[in-house]
Amino acid sequence: MKTAHDLADKAVFVTGANRGIGKAVVDCFIRNGARKVYAAARNLKAAKHQLGAHSGKLELLEVDLTLPATVAAAAQHAADTDIVVNSAGVLSTTTSLDEHALESLKHETEVNTFGLVRLAQAFAPVLARNGAGVFVQINSVASIKCFGHLTTYCASKAASYAITQSLRDLWKARGIRVLSVHPGPMATDMGTTAGFAEIAEPPSVVAETILSALGTTDFHVFPGSMAAVMGAAYASYAREIVDVDLTAEPPPAAGEHELSAATA
């Protein structure tokens, strides 16, 4: 019997596939037996150069998450997709008080947040139709912790994390599983721009952690050393708040547990 992380008969669609975490996912999933990988990137020439070694199982697609038509066309073409990994993203070193803060926030939100929504809407029927599909969203530790020099990026990622939570709830009845992945600093162009080069880890860590997580029932995934520490600290909040349907039974008010015990 096949487990969830057996990729032998799986077709995988990866955005941001030509570099960084996206490329690491492509490399890892092909190496571990994926039947086919659709590598989505804005620059096909660069992607062909960087991913040419996998030409046998790889199909390059030109996709720009800011252009809805390219996202819709990709979903229509890659109609056999079983797993979507959304790794595409942009980052700027911008604080709340920088003169260009609103421009940076708009650009990062357009890609990191609106792009997620466009991709989810396009691939929802594909994953549902193919059965037991998986949608993997790369959210970053910056989605739960704001780093001041990356304020606008963190804001866009916090928004994408909120949307990822909603997708899990919306898709549960349709059999589509969602993973919210929160890597720490990785040795990518983005990690260098963010100023974390000295503590960055190989992006292959993210790909391998995602692959392992496919064999579990986890929603949150925290690849890397910094992420592991943050994930451990975040675990109780995630378990008691994020993973709970608070609309069904609101949590007790502060002190209510103590009052109940005292009057029992």
C-alpha angles and dihedrals in degrees: 000000000000121000125219092260095054102110098182095112098026130114112206129200115203127185121205085027100154098072148004119010093350093057091045089054091050092049093046097045094047091046089052095052109270110170093223139352124205104206109203120196140150093230110051094178092058092042092052091052094047099041102033093114090070097051093127096066099019132094119185119217128186107232130164113185090210090060110069093195092061091049093049092047091051092052091049092049096043092050094146094060116139100174129034119196113189106200101146114115147138132224137191131183097241132145127204091257099048115116092238095045096116093048091050092047091050093050095045092046091049090057106026099038110019089039090057091052092049092049094046093050092048097048100037094090091042095054093042093049093049092050131236092024124176129218114197117194121193103217106160131217083272088076091069101028125045117221106202098224089051097045099136092044091050090050092053091048093047087055092049090051090054090051091048090056090051092050091055090055096042095048100041093092091048093055095246114139122211129205121196107204120198110185123187121224111324131192095254135117088263093051090052092049089051090056098246100113094119094057099031122126129208114280087231085078089067094047094048092046091052090050090052092046091057086069093056137059093243123135099188119057121186112189120189137028099284091043092051091056092047092045092053091051091046096047099091093048091048091048097046101035116013096042095044128086098233092181090066097053119000115223117258117271118258110288094012092115091054092046092051092050092049094051098040 
